[in-house]
Amino acid sequence: RIVLINDGDGVLNYKCGADHVKSTLTAPTNMPTRHGIVGASFDGDADRLIMWYRSSDGAFKVLDGDKLTVLFANYLQSTLKLKTAVVQTAYANGASTTWLHSTGIHTVKTLTGVKNLHAAADNLLASHDCVVYFEGNGHGTVLFSERVKQTHPLLNEMVNECTGDALS
């Protein structure tokens, strides 16, 4: 069940957008506090995505761009058996890079900025089925090869491949 909150009845992003959740590590305003809720916070033009949830002990947990990268890449490679690569910047969480290497997911480092991540990801599509990139702040996306778009058409509806546009 999807419930929209903070969807336009106030000041844009005020205590609810992706940056608020990432920088304060607190739930958006008007968010229920019970266990089992999973949420997604976007910024005003929806090109940043930060996900979050309440753990069983009530703690607020944030899934920032580094964690989203790992979740997407792991699902695509382990579950769907797609040859997956990840592009990260020097600011990426080192633990995420270590984990990706331990699972055999190819990683490439590039300069900060979505334009650099996207260009590197686009180059990797020649040798990979899909490439995942998210900056810690939630700017990012997943790119799919033409073959994957043909064989897994619903995957392409999961994300918007435009430069750093997080989610369709």
LOPA-75353 format. One line per field, with one value per atom (N, C-alpha, C, O): y, x, z; atom name. Coordinates in pm, 1 decimal, padded with zeros to 6 digits. Each point is the difference from the previous one (the first is absolute). Example, Ala and Ser with C-alpha at 12.3 -4.5 7.8 and 13.67 -1.06 7.14 Angstrom:
2
yy <- (-00569.0, 00119.0, 00120.0, -00001.9, 00106.9, 00119.0, 00109.0, 00110.8)
xx <- (01319.0, -00089.0, 00090.0, 00103.6, -00138.6, 00082.0, -00077.0, 00050.9)
zz <- (00780.0, 00000.0, 00000.0, 00066.5, -00138.5, 00006.0, 00073.0, 00016.9)
site <- (N, CA, C, O, N, CA, C, O)
This chain:
168
yy <- (-00117.7, 00117.7, 00122.9, 00010.2, 00081.4, 00122.1, 00116.8, 00019.2, 00058.2, 00118.5, 00118.2, -00002.9, 00106.2, 00120.6, 00094.7, 00027.5, 00022.5, 00102.9, 00113.5, -00019.4, 00135.9, 00116.0, 00014.1, 00017.2, -00024.4, -00004.9, 00130.3, -00001.3, 00112.6, 00126.8, 00100.4, 00108.2, -00139.8, 00092.6, 00092.5, 00064.0, -00055.8, 00083.8, 00052.5, -00003.3, 00051.5, 00051.3, -00118.4, -00102.5, 00118.0, -00107.0, -00055.1, 00075.4, -00205.6, -00073.8, 00033.3, -00051.6, 00134.5, 00041.7, -00117.2, -00051.0, 00009.6, -00109.6, -00130.9, -00078.6, 00056.4, -00124.8, -00051.0, -00119.3, 00202.4, -00040.9, -00090.2, -00025.0, -00022.7, -00090.5, 00060.3, -00069.1, 00195.5, 00064.0, 00006.2, -00022.4, 00052.5, 00004.0, -00135.3, -00006.9, -00098.6, -00133.9, -00038.5, -00052.1, 00077.1, -00036.7, 00079.2, -00057.4, 00187.8, 00082.8, -00004.5, 00016.3, -00038.2, -00001.2, -00139.9, -00018.8, -00080.1, -00139.3, -00010.0, -00075.0, 00152.4, -00004.0, -00018.2, 00032.3, -00084.1, -00024.0, 00132.0, 00103.2, -00107.0, 00118.7, 00041.8, -00083.2, 00210.6, 00051.8, -00076.1, -00036.3, 00012.7, -00067.1, -00149.3, -00062.9, 00005.4, -00143.0, -00079.2, 00030.8, -00132.7, -00086.1, -00066.7, -00021.8, -00010.3, -00050.7, -00150.0, -00049.9, -00021.9, -00142.9, -00085.3, 00038.7, -00153.9, -00097.4, -00051.3, -00008.0, -00025.7, -00060.0, 00098.4, -00041.1, 00168.2, 00099.7, 00018.2, 00017.7, -00022.2, 00028.6, 00123.9, 00009.3, 00085.2, 00123.3, 00039.2, -00050.0, 00140.7, 00057.1, 00150.3, 00051.3, 00018.7, 00145.9, 00046.1, -00042.6, 00130.1, 00059.4, 00145.5, 00053.5, 00010.8, 00144.7, 00058.0, -00074.2, 00204.2, 00067.4, -00042.7, -00004.7, -00026.9, -00041.7, -00150.6, -00048.2, -00025.6, -00147.2, -00061.8, -00111.5, 00182.2, -00062.0, -00051.6, -00049.6, 00061.4, -00062.8, -00087.4, 00036.9, -00153.2, -00096.6, -00047.8, -00048.3, 00061.6, -00058.1, -00085.4, 00048.3, -00172.8, -00089.2, -00014.4, 00026.0, -00067.8, -00010.9, -00093.4, -00030.2, -00014.9, -00089.6, 00006.7, 00056.4, -00114.0, -00016.8, -00145.6, -00091.0, 00069.3, -00136.6, -00053.6, 00073.6, -00199.8, -00062.5, 00062.0, -00007.2, 00068.4, 00066.8, 00147.9, 00074.2, -00031.8, 00137.1, 00099.0, 00117.7, -00162.7, 00090.9, 00040.6, -00080.1, 00204.4, 00052.4, -00033.6, 00036.9, -00104.8, -00043.7, 00062.7, 00002.2, 00048.4, 00067.0, -00086.8, -00054.5, 00042.9, -00066.0, 00110.4, 00042.0, 00004.0, 00108.5, -00056.2, -00118.4, 00202.6, -00042.3, -00117.3, -00086.6, 00081.3, -00112.9, -00130.5, -00102.5, 00105.6, -00121.0, -00040.0, -00118.8, 00217.3, -00030.8, -00063.9, -00092.9, 00142.6, -00058.1, -00147.8, -00083.4, 00051.2, -00138.8, -00086.0, -00111.3, 00161.8, -00077.7, -00025.8, -00113.2, 00217.1, -00018.1, -00095.9, -00094.7, 00118.6, -00081.4, -00145.8, -00090.5, 00067.9, -00137.0, -00070.3, -00114.7, 00181.4, -00059.7, -00032.6, -00109.6, 00203.2, -00021.0, -00112.5, -00079.0, 00072.0, -00103.0, -00134.6, -00102.7, 00101.6, -00126.5, -00062.8, -00120.6, 00200.3, -00054.3, -00013.0, -00104.3, 00208.1, -00003.7, -00052.5, -00020.4, -00001.5, -00054.6, 00087.0, -00050.9, 00182.3, 00094.2, 00043.5, 00023.0, -00012.1, 00047.3, 00148.2, 00083.3, -00052.0, 00132.1, 00069.7, -00062.5, 00192.4, 00084.0, 00116.5, 00032.7, 00029.0, 00115.6, 00109.2, -00026.2, 00149.9, 00115.5, 00077.6, 00029.7, 00002.6, 00074.7, 00117.2, 00005.1, 00088.1, 00108.7, -00029.8, -00097.2, 00182.0, -00015.6, 00019.0, -00041.2, 00102.8, 00023.4, -00117.9, 00005.0, -00109.8, -00116.1, -00064.6, 00003.4, -00061.1, -00072.8, -00116.1, -00085.8, 00083.6, -00104.2, -00140.3, -00094.0, 00078.8, -00132.1, -00050.0, -00120.0, 00211.8, -00042.9, -00050.9, -00100.5, 00168.8, -00044.1, -00135.2, -00087.5, 00069.6, -00127.8, -00112.4, -00107.2, 00130.8, -00102.8, -00032.6, -00117.1, 00220.0, -00024.0, -00084.8, -00092.9, 00124.2, -00080.3, -00143.9, -00092.3, 00071.6, -00136.2, -00085.5, -00122.8, 00186.9, -00074.8, -00010.6, -00058.1, 00113.5, -00007.7, 00106.0, -00008.3, 00107.7, 00108.0, 00099.4, 00053.7, -00031.4, 00089.3, 00144.0, 00046.7, 00023.4, 00140.1, 00087.8, -00041.7, 00162.9, 00100.2, 00128.1, 00033.9, 00036.6, 00130.3, 00110.7, -00013.4, 00122.0, 00115.2, 00127.8, -00004.3, 00115.1, 00128.1, 00020.5, -00060.3, 00144.5, 00032.9, 00071.7, 00071.1, -00090.9, 00064.5, -00101.4, -00088.7, 00102.9, -00095.9, -00009.0, -00108.7, 00219.9, -00005.2, -00094.1, -00069.6, 00065.9, -00090.8, -00144.6, -00090.9, 00070.2, -00135.0, -00055.7, -00114.8, 00196.5, -00045.7, -00034.6, -00101.6, 00184.3, -00026.6, -00131.2, -00080.0, 00057.6, -00125.0, -00119.3, -00105.0, 00120.9, -00108.8, -00032.9, -00117.1, 00218.3, -00019.6, -00077.9, -00087.2, 00118.7, -00072.2, -00146.6, -00085.6, 00056.0, -00138.4, -00088.3, -00122.6, 00182.3, -00080.5, -00085.2, -00095.7, 00128.5, -00082.5, -00138.9, -00095.6, 00084.0, -00127.9, -00053.2, -00102.6, 00170.5, -00041.4, 00009.3, 00076.4, -00155.4, 00005.0, 00123.9, 00056.4, -00015.4, 00116.8, 00065.5, -00063.7, 00192.8, 00077.1, 00086.0, 00069.9, -00076.4, 00072.6, 00112.2, -00018.9, 00136.5, 00107.0, 00087.6, 00040.0, -00011.2, 00097.2, 00071.4, -00064.0, 00194.1, 00073.1, -00016.7, -00035.9, 00062.0, -00013.9, 00079.4, -00040.3, 00153.4, 00087.1, -00048.3, 00062.0, -00172.9, -00057.0, 00028.4, -00053.5, 00137.5, 00018.1, -00128.9, -00047.7, -00008.6, -00119.3, -00071.3, 00043.8, -00155.0, -00079.9, -00133.8, -00030.7, -00047.6, -00125.8, 00005.7, 00035.7, -00070.9, -00008.5, -00146.8, -00083.7, 00053.5, -00136.8, -00006.6, 00091.9, -00203.2, -00021.2, -00021.2, -00030.6, 00047.1, -00021.2, -00143.6, -00023.4, -00073.2, -00139.8, -00018.5, -00067.5, 00127.3, -00013.0, 00070.0, -00049.0, 00162.0, 00069.7, -00087.8, 00006.7, -00088.9, -00090.1, -00120.4, -00040.6, -00016.4, -00123.6, 00023.9, -00089.2, 00206.9, 00034.6, 00137.7, 00094.5, -00080.8, 00132.9, 00073.5, 00123.1, -00193.3, 00067.5, 00067.9, 00096.6, -00144.9, 00063.9, 00144.4, 00087.8, -00064.1, 00135.2, 00096.1, 00121.5, -00174.8, 00085.0, 00028.4, 00087.1, -00160.5, 00017.2, 00130.7, 00063.3, -00023.8, 00121.0, 00087.7, -00043.0, 00164.7, 00092.5, 00013.8, 00047.2, -00087.1, 00001.9, 00138.7, 00014.6, 00086.6, 00136.2, 00026.3, -00058.7, 00144.1, 00023.7, 00024.0, 00106.5, -00206.0, 00013.1, 00017.5, 00060.1, -00110.0, 00026.5, -00105.9, -00023.5, -00038.9, -00084.5, -00099.7, -00120.2, 00161.2, -00093.4, 00050.1, 00119.9, -00211.4, 00038.5, 00037.1, 00035.5)
xx <- (00085.6, -00085.6, 00089.4, 00091.4, -00116.4, 00079.2, -00082.5, -00115.0, 00175.3, -00064.0, 00091.3, 00117.5, -00170.2, 00078.6, -00015.7, -00111.3, 00224.5, -00002.7, 00089.6, 00086.8, -00107.1, 00082.7, 00007.1, 00108.0, -00222.0, -00004.8, -00043.9, -00060.2, 00090.3, -00024.6, -00079.9, -00029.2, -00007.0, -00080.4, 00083.6, -00053.5, 00182.3, 00086.0, 00117.4, -00000.3, 00100.0, 00120.9, 00077.2, 00018.4, 00026.0, 00068.7, 00117.5, 00088.3, -00087.3, 00106.7, 00015.1, 00092.0, -00177.1, 00018.2, -00021.0, -00111.0, 00219.6, 00001.0, -00056.9, -00060.1, 00080.2, -00051.5, 00077.2, -00007.7, 00080.7, 00066.7, 00120.0, 00038.7, 00018.6, 00114.7, 00114.9, 00062.4, -00034.1, 00110.5, -00027.8, 00090.2, -00213.3, -00036.1, 00025.7, 00063.4, -00111.7, 00015.6, 00147.2, 00046.1, 00028.1, 00142.7, 00081.9, 00084.2, -00107.3, 00084.8, -00038.5, 00086.2, -00213.7, -00042.2, -00017.7, -00009.0, 00003.9, -00026.9, -00126.6, -00006.3, -00093.7, -00130.1, -00109.4, 00017.4, -00129.0, -00113.8, -00058.0, 00012.8, -00075.3, -00068.4, -00112.6, -00056.4, 00025.0, -00112.8, -00125.9, -00017.0, -00070.1, -00128.7, 00010.6, -00098.8, 00214.8, 00018.2, -00034.3, 00050.6, -00135.8, -00027.1, 00128.6, 00092.0, -00084.9, 00124.6, -00001.2, 00092.7, -00191.0, -00007.0, 00093.4, 00037.8, -00002.8, 00084.5, -00070.5, -00122.7, 00198.9, -00054.4, -00025.6, -00034.1, 00049.6, -00020.0, 00130.4, 00106.5, -00116.2, 00113.0, -00038.1, -00111.2, 00203.1, -00031.8, 00104.6, 00112.5, -00151.8, 00088.5, -00016.2, -00111.6, 00221.7, -00002.3, 00074.8, 00112.3, -00177.2, 00059.2, 00028.7, -00046.4, 00123.0, 00010.4, -00105.6, -00076.8, 00073.4, -00107.4, -00019.8, -00113.9, 00221.6, -00017.6, 00019.9, 00014.5, -00013.9, 00001.6, 00122.8, -00007.8, 00121.4, 00120.1, 00093.2, 00108.9, -00151.6, 00071.9, -00098.3, -00115.6, 00163.8, -00081.7, 00075.1, 00112.7, -00174.2, 00051.5, -00112.9, -00111.9, 00140.4, -00101.4, 00028.3, 00111.5, -00213.0, 00015.8, -00106.3, -00099.7, 00123.6, -00095.3, 00020.1, 00098.0, -00190.7, 00010.8, 00035.9, -00067.3, 00172.9, 00039.5, -00094.6, -00082.4, 00095.4, -00089.1, 00014.8, -00092.3, 00207.8, 00017.9, -00039.3, 00021.6, -00079.4, -00048.1, 00102.4, -00031.7, 00154.7, 00104.6, -00027.3, -00047.6, 00078.3, -00016.7, 00124.6, 00110.5, -00125.4, 00111.8, -00010.9, -00108.0, 00218.6, 00002.5, 00073.1, 00106.8, -00165.9, 00063.6, 00040.4, -00078.5, 00203.2, 00048.6, 00046.7, -00018.5, 00078.1, 00041.8, 00095.9, -00010.2, 00103.6, 00093.6, -00072.6, 00029.1, -00122.4, -00076.1, -00093.9, -00016.7, -00044.8, -00085.3, 00081.3, -00046.6, 00167.6, 00087.5, 00023.4, -00013.1, 00047.4, 00026.6, -00125.2, 00007.8, -00122.2, -00124.1, -00036.2, -00031.5, 00035.7, -00030.0, 00099.1, -00040.3, 00169.2, 00103.1, -00009.8, 00011.4, -00032.2, -00011.7, -00120.5, 00010.9, -00124.3, -00120.0, 00021.5, -00033.4, 00088.2, 00017.3, 00098.4, -00021.8, 00130.1, 00100.2, -00037.7, 00007.2, -00047.1, -00025.1, -00133.7, -00007.6, -00096.3, -00133.3, -00030.5, -00047.6, 00074.5, -00031.4, 00115.0, -00016.2, 00132.0, 00117.9, 00046.8, 00044.2, -00054.3, 00047.8, 00141.8, 00032.5, 00051.0, 00137.5, -00007.6, -00034.0, 00066.3, -00024.6, 00130.3, 00094.3, -00090.6, 00111.9, -00056.4, -00118.3, 00206.0, -00037.2, 00102.8, 00120.0, -00169.0, 00088.1, -00017.4, -00112.0, 00224.2, -00000.9, 00097.8, 00085.8, -00100.9, 00096.5, 00091.7, -00020.0, 00119.8, 00090.7, -00072.6, 00050.6, -00168.3, -00075.9, -00089.5, -00068.0, 00067.1, -00083.9, 00045.7, 00118.0, -00211.9, 00028.5, 00094.2, -00032.4, 00148.2, 00099.3, -00050.7, 00040.2, -00128.4, -00056.0, -00083.7, -00003.3, -00064.2, -00080.0, 00091.4, -00030.2, 00140.5, 00094.6, 00059.1, 00009.9, 00029.2, 00055.6, -00100.7, 00035.6, -00161.0, -00103.2, -00023.5, -00010.0, 00001.2, -00020.5, 00113.4, -00024.8, 00148.2, 00113.5, -00011.3, 00029.3, -00071.1, -00009.8, -00103.5, 00007.5, -00103.9, -00103.5, 00029.8, -00078.2, 00190.4, 00038.0, -00062.5, 00009.2, -00072.6, -00058.1, 00111.4, 00067.1, -00049.9, 00105.1, -00031.0, -00112.5, 00211.2, -00019.2, 00102.9, 00112.7, -00154.7, 00085.5, -00017.3, -00111.0, 00220.9, -00004.5, 00007.8, 00067.5, -00137.7, 00003.4, -00007.7, -00018.7, 00032.8, -00012.2, -00142.0, -00094.4, 00079.6, -00130.1, -00084.9, 00051.7, -00180.8, -00094.1, -00069.6, 00062.9, -00193.2, -00080.0, 00045.1, -00002.0, 00042.3, 00042.5, 00119.2, 00009.8, 00081.3, 00115.6, -00040.8, 00047.9, -00135.9, -00049.0, -00073.8, 00020.9, -00106.3, -00080.6, 00088.2, -00022.1, 00120.3, 00090.0, 00075.5, 00011.9, 00038.8, 00071.5, -00094.2, 00037.7, -00159.5, -00098.5, -00032.3, -00006.4, -00013.5, -00031.3, 00111.6, -00027.4, 00153.3, 00113.6, 00002.5, 00040.2, -00082.7, 00001.9, -00107.3, 00009.7, -00110.8, -00107.2, 00048.1, -00067.4, 00182.9, 00054.2, 00038.9, 00000.7, 00031.6, 00046.2, -00085.2, 00034.2, -00143.9, -00085.6, -00147.2, -00037.5, -00044.5, -00144.2, -00064.1, -00094.5, 00147.2, -00055.7, 00108.3, 00096.7, -00116.0, 00094.8, -00080.3, -00093.3, 00131.1, -00068.3, 00089.9, 00120.2, -00179.5, 00073.6, -00096.0, -00105.1, 00142.3, -00068.9, 00105.8, 00089.5, -00098.5, 00082.6, -00065.6, -00117.4, 00193.4, -00052.8, -00126.9, -00084.9, 00070.5, -00116.1, -00124.8, -00105.7, 00116.6, -00115.9, -00012.3, -00090.0, 00178.9, 00000.9, 00051.0, 00107.2, -00179.6, 00049.2, -00106.2, -00114.8, 00155.5, -00091.2, 00065.8, 00108.5, -00175.1, 00052.6, -00014.0, -00105.7, 00213.1, -00004.6, -00002.3, 00066.8, -00144.6, -00011.3, 00045.2, -00023.8, 00090.0, 00040.2, -00124.9, -00107.7, 00123.9, -00113.7, -00051.6, -00120.6, 00211.9, -00041.8, -00090.8, -00102.6, 00140.3, -00080.8, -00134.2, -00101.9, 00100.7, -00126.4, -00096.4, -00121.5, 00177.0, -00083.6, -00046.3, -00115.8, 00206.1, -00032.1, -00069.1, -00068.3, 00084.7, -00061.2, -00066.6, 00045.8, -00150.3, -00056.9, -00050.8, 00000.3, -00042.8, -00050.0, 00111.0, -00026.4, 00150.1, 00110.6, 00016.8, 00028.1, -00045.3, 00018.3, -00107.0, 00019.6, -00132.0, -00103.0, 00026.9, -00063.4, 00157.3, 00033.6, 00074.3, -00017.7, 00099.6, 00081.5, -00013.4, -00049.7, 00094.1, 00008.3, 00147.6, 00077.3, -00037.5, 00141.1, 00055.3, 00119.6, -00204.6, 00052.0, 00104.5, -00004.9, 00097.2, 00113.4, -00041.6, -00051.3, 00073.9, -00019.7, -00141.6, -00021.9, -00076.3, -00137.9, -00066.3, -00120.0, 00191.7, -00045.8, -00110.8, 00025.0, -00141.4, -00112.1, -00106.2, -00026.9, -00033.3, -00110.6, -00121.3, -00104.5)
zz <- (00000.0, 00000.0, 00000.0, 00081.8, -00170.9, -00010.7, 00051.9, -00039.6, 00128.8, 00054.4, -00025.5, 00036.6, -00098.7, -00023.3, 00117.3, 00045.0, 00004.4, 00103.5, -00046.0, -00085.1, 00140.1, -00036.7, -00151.5, -00056.6, -00007.7, -00146.0, -00065.8, -00107.3, 00171.3, -00065.5, 00078.8, -00051.0, 00173.2, 00079.9, 00087.0, 00090.6, -00115.9, 00082.7, -00079.7, -00123.0, 00193.8, -00063.4, -00059.6, 00065.7, -00189.7, -00071.3, 00081.1, 00040.8, -00017.9, 00068.3, 00148.4, 00063.4, -00006.0, 00138.4, 00095.5, 00014.7, 00049.7, 00096.7, -00055.1, 00073.3, -00204.6, -00054.8, -00121.1, -00029.4, -00041.2, -00122.7, 00024.2, 00114.2, -00221.7, 00007.5, 00079.9, 00080.5, -00101.7, 00071.7, 00150.0, 00080.7, -00043.1, 00142.6, 00065.9, 00105.3, -00166.0, 00058.3, 00006.0, 00101.5, -00209.1, -00005.2, 00101.5, 00069.0, -00058.9, 00085.4, 00147.7, 00086.4, -00056.0, 00140.8, 00055.7, 00121.3, -00211.0, 00039.2, 00084.7, 00097.5, -00137.5, 00066.1, -00104.6, -00117.5, 00163.2, -00088.4, -00050.4, 00065.9, -00180.8, -00048.9, 00095.1, 00071.0, -00070.6, 00075.8, -00040.4, -00116.4, 00212.4, -00021.0, -00024.9, -00037.7, 00057.6, -00024.0, 00124.4, 00107.9, -00119.8, 00114.9, 00048.6, -00078.9, 00206.1, 00058.1, 00027.3, 00063.6, -00107.8, 00032.2, -00086.9, -00110.6, 00163.4, -00068.2, -00126.2, -00004.0, -00095.9, -00120.4, -00112.4, -00110.9, 00136.6, -00103.8, -00077.0, 00059.2, -00190.6, -00087.1, -00079.5, -00052.0, 00042.9, -00069.4, -00100.9, 00001.0, -00088.1, -00100.1, 00003.4, -00007.0, 00017.7, -00005.1, -00123.9, -00027.0, -00046.8, -00119.4, 00030.1, 00100.6, -00187.6, 00007.9, -00094.1, -00061.1, 00050.1, -00072.3, -00143.7, -00046.4, -00027.1, -00138.8, -00017.3, -00112.4, 00222.3, 00003.6, -00066.4, -00051.6, 00051.9, -00053.9, 00109.9, -00028.8, 00153.5, 00111.8, 00075.6, 00020.7, 00019.9, 00072.2, 00123.4, -00010.5, 00126.5, 00124.2, 00056.2, 00017.5, 00010.3, 00057.7, 00148.5, 00045.3, 00031.0, 00144.3, 00055.5, -00065.7, 00189.1, 00066.0, 00150.4, 00048.7, 00022.9, 00145.1, 00026.8, -00048.4, 00125.0, 00035.1, 00107.7, 00054.2, -00024.9, 00098.7, 00138.2, 00081.1, -00053.0, 00130.1, -00005.7, 00095.9, -00208.6, -00013.6, -00050.9, -00017.5, -00006.9, -00048.3, -00144.9, -00080.4, 00049.2, -00134.6, -00081.1, 00039.9, -00150.9, -00083.7, -00138.2, -00059.1, 00007.7, -00129.7, -00101.6, 00027.9, -00145.0, -00113.3, -00097.7, -00085.0, 00099.6, -00085.6, -00134.4, -00028.4, -00052.4, -00132.8, -00000.8, -00086.9, 00181.6, 00005.5, 00028.9, -00061.7, 00154.2, 00033.8, -00113.2, -00027.9, -00037.3, -00114.6, -00112.0, -00065.9, 00044.6, -00102.1, 00028.0, -00089.6, 00212.4, 00037.6, -00017.0, -00052.0, 00095.2, -00011.7, -00145.9, -00036.8, -00046.4, -00142.1, -00064.8, -00067.4, 00087.5, -00064.8, 00043.5, -00082.6, 00211.2, 00049.2, -00061.5, -00043.4, 00039.4, -00058.2, -00147.6, -00045.1, -00028.9, -00143.2, -00030.4, -00091.8, 00169.1, -00026.8, 00062.2, -00067.4, 00194.1, 00069.0, -00036.1, -00023.5, 00018.9, -00024.1, -00149.0, -00044.7, -00031.0, -00143.0, -00085.5, -00120.4, 00182.0, -00067.8, -00116.2, -00103.0, 00120.5, -00100.7, 00034.2, 00116.5, -00218.3, 00021.9, 00034.8, -00084.0, 00210.0, 00055.6, 00036.1, 00048.7, -00073.2, 00041.7, 00080.3, -00009.2, 00088.3, 00081.9, -00022.5, -00007.8, -00002.4, -00007.0, 00129.6, 00041.6, 00021.5, 00125.8, -00008.9, -00088.1, 00181.0, 00012.0, 00118.8, 00072.8, -00055.1, 00114.4, 00131.8, 00104.4, -00106.9, 00121.9, 00037.9, 00102.4, -00182.7, 00030.2, 00130.0, 00035.0, 00034.3, 00122.6, -00032.3, -00082.1, 00146.6, -00026.3, 00025.2, -00068.6, 00166.5, 00028.7, -00117.6, -00027.5, -00041.9, -00115.6, -00111.0, -00064.3, 00042.0, -00103.0, 00035.2, -00086.0, 00210.1, 00045.1, -00020.1, -00049.0, 00086.4, -00014.4, -00147.2, -00036.8, -00047.5, -00143.2, -00057.4, -00076.9, 00113.7, -00047.1, 00047.7, -00075.9, 00200.1, 00055.5, -00072.3, 00003.9, -00069.7, -00072.4, -00148.9, -00075.2, 00032.9, -00140.6, -00087.8, -00122.5, 00181.9, -00079.2, -00033.9, 00088.1, -00216.4, -00050.2, 00040.8, -00018.0, 00072.6, 00037.5, -00070.3, -00026.7, -00002.1, -00061.9, 00080.4, 00040.9, -00018.5, 00068.3, -00105.0, -00102.1, 00129.7, -00088.8, 00082.1, 00121.6, -00187.2, 00067.6, 00051.3, -00051.2, 00151.3, 00055.1, -00104.4, -00086.2, 00095.6, -00091.2, -00087.2, -00057.8, 00049.1, -00075.4, -00145.4, -00057.8, -00002.3, -00140.3, -00015.9, -00101.1, 00199.1, -00006.7, 00024.4, -00067.8, 00164.0, 00027.9, -00122.0, -00039.3, -00019.1, -00112.8, -00120.4, -00065.8, 00037.5, -00113.3, 00020.7, -00092.9, 00213.4, 00029.2, -00010.1, -00052.0, 00101.3, -00007.1, -00145.1, -00037.4, -00042.8, -00141.1, -00070.2, -00082.6, 00115.6, -00059.1, 00040.9, -00078.8, 00201.0, 00050.0, -00063.3, 00006.3, -00066.7, -00060.3, -00116.1, -00037.9, -00019.6, -00108.5, 00049.7, -00077.5, 00206.2, 00054.1, 00115.8, 00058.9, -00025.5, 00111.0, -00039.5, -00089.0, 00156.8, -00024.5, 00060.8, -00055.1, 00168.9, 00068.4, 00084.3, 00042.0, -00018.8, 00080.2, 00096.8, -00039.5, 00166.2, 00106.7, 00048.4, 00018.8, 00001.3, 00067.3, 00078.2, -00050.1, 00171.8, 00084.9, 00081.5, 00055.1, -00046.8, 00095.1, 00136.7, 00009.3, 00096.0, 00135.0, 00022.9, 00079.6, -00148.7, 00019.1, -00072.0, 00011.3, -00085.7, -00067.2, -00147.7, -00064.8, 00007.8, -00145.0, -00062.2, 00037.4, -00129.2, -00065.9, -00079.6, -00008.2, -00050.4, -00080.2, -00032.1, 00049.3, -00131.9, -00051.5, -00151.2, -00051.9, -00018.9, -00146.0, -00041.2, 00060.7, -00164.9, -00049.9, -00144.8, -00078.4, 00043.7, -00138.4, -00086.0, 00051.1, -00180.3, -00091.4, 00010.8, -00008.0, 00026.4, 00012.9, 00120.6, -00008.8, 00121.6, 00121.4, -00016.8, 00048.8, -00116.6, -00024.2, -00079.2, 00018.8, -00107.4, -00081.2, 00082.3, -00009.2, 00089.4, 00072.6, 00134.0, 00050.3, 00007.8, 00128.6, -00011.1, 00064.2, -00142.3, -00027.4, 00124.1, 00001.8, 00099.3, 00120.0, 00079.3, 00071.6, -00082.8, 00070.8, -00043.7, 00081.6, -00209.1, -00050.7, 00051.6, -00002.4, 00048.7, 00058.6, 00147.7, 00059.5, -00001.0, 00140.9, 00025.0, 00104.1, -00198.5, 00015.8, -00122.5, -00104.1, 00117.5, -00112.0, -00032.1, 00083.4, -00201.7, -00035.7, -00030.0, -00025.3, 00027.7, -00017.5, 00105.6, 00108.1, -00136.6, 00087.8, 00143.8, 00034.3, 00048.7, 00143.7, 00046.7, 00105.1, -00178.6, 00034.6, 00086.6, -00014.2, 00100.2, 00109.7, -00028.1, 00009.3, -00042.0, -00005.3, -00095.6, -00006.8, -00066.9, -00088.7, 00084.2, -00054.5)
site <- (N, CA, C, O, N, CA, C, O, N, CA, C, O, N, CA, C, O, N, CA, C, O, N, CA, C, O, N, CA, C, O, N, CA, C, O, N, CA, C, O, N, CA, C, O, N, CA, C, O, N, CA, C, O, N, CA, C, O, N, CA, C, O, N, CA, C, O, N, CA, C, O, N, CA, C, O, N, CA, C, O, N, CA, C, O, N, CA, C, O, N, CA, C, O, N, CA, C, O, N, CA, C, O, N, CA, C, O, N, CA, C, O, N, CA, C, O, N, CA, C, O, N, CA, C, O, N, CA, C, O, N, CA, C, O, N, CA, C, O, N, CA, C, O, N, CA, C, O, N, CA, C, O, N, CA, C, O, N, CA, C, O, N, CA, C, O, N, CA, C, O, N, CA, C, O, N, CA, C, O, N, CA, C, O, N, CA, C, O, N, CA, C, O, N, CA, C, O, N, CA, C, O, N, CA, C, O, N, CA, C, O, N, CA, C, O, N, CA, C, O, N, CA, C, O, N, CA, C, O, N, CA, C, O, N, CA, C, O, N, CA, C, O, N, CA, C, O, N, CA, C, O, N, CA, C, O, N, CA, C, O, N, CA, C, O, N, CA, C, O, N, CA, C, O, N, CA, C, O, N, CA, C, O, N, CA, C, O, N, CA, C, O, N, CA, C, O, N, CA, C, O, N, CA, C, O, N, CA, C, O, N, CA, C, O, N, CA, C, O, N, CA, C, O, N, CA, C, O, N, CA, C, O, N, CA, C, O, N, CA, C, O, N, CA, C, O, N, CA, C, O, N, CA, C, O, N, CA, C, O, N, CA, C, O, N, CA, C, O, N, CA, C, O, N, CA, C, O, N, CA, C, O, N, CA, C, O, N, CA, C, O, N, CA, C, O, N, CA, C, O, N, CA, C, O, N, CA, C, O, N, CA, C, O, N, CA, C, O, N, CA, C, O, N, CA, C, O, N, CA, C, O, N, CA, C, O, N, CA, C, O, N, CA, C, O, N, CA, C, O, N, CA, C, O, N, CA, C, O, N, CA, C, O, N, CA, C, O, N, CA, C, O, N, CA, C, O, N, CA, C, O, N, CA, C, O, N, CA, C, O, N, CA, C, O, N, CA, C, O, N, CA, C, O, N, CA, C, O, N, CA, C, O, N, CA, C, O, N, CA, C, O, N, CA, C, O, N, CA, C, O, N, CA, C, O, N, CA, C, O, N, CA, C, O, N, CA, C, O, N, CA, C, O, N, CA, C, O, N, CA, C, O, N, CA, C, O, N, CA, C, O, N, CA, C, O, N, CA, C, O, N, CA, C, O, N, CA, C, O, N, CA, C, O, N, CA, C, O, N, CA, C, O, N, CA, C, O, N, CA, C, O, N, CA, C, O, N, CA, C, O, N, CA, C, O, N, CA, C, O, N, CA, C, O, N, CA, C, O, N, CA, C, O, N, CA, C, O, N, CA, C, O, N, CA, C, O, N, CA, C, O, N, CA, C, O, N, CA, C, O, N, CA, C, O, N, CA, C, O, N, CA, C, O, N, CA, C, O, N, CA, C, O, N, CA, C, O, N, CA, C, O, N, CA, C, O, N, CA, C, O, N, CA, C, O, N, CA, C, O, N, CA, C, O, N, CA, C, O, N, CA, C, O, N, CA, C, O, N, CA, C, O, N, CA, C, O, N, CA, C, O, N, CA, C, O)
